[in-house]
Amino acid sequence: MPAIVGAVNVNSIGNSAVFHIGDVFQMSLYSEAKTFAGAGSFNTGDRITVSNTNSQTNTYDQDLVDQPIALNM
């Protein structure tokens, strides 16, 4: 049975979020992300001491596509 929907106001939606109104047969959700971080970037705690004298994050990536998501069902 078809859905009857009135006015809809969307203020914001995330990158990998779903906005769905009405009937649906199949939904295929996907997202991609690439993160570069240097030494000590993801440390969590109260008293973290990180000593990185020569720290480099090499972001050169020779691949054009790391993980293709086209036609991902």
C-alpha positions, 0 to 999 in steps of 0.5 A: 500500500503506498504511503501518503506523506505530508510536508517534510523538513530536513535540517541536516543529514550525515554522510552515511545516513539514510533518509527514507520516506514511504515504501521501499523494496531494497536499500543498499547503504555504503560509504567510504573514508580514508584517514591519515594520522601521525604518531600519537594522533589517536591516543586517549587518556588522562595523562598521555605523554607522546615524544615524537622527534621525527614523526612523518605521515606519508600520504602519497597513495599511488592507487587511484581507487582503494575500494570501489563502491560503484554498483555495490549491492 
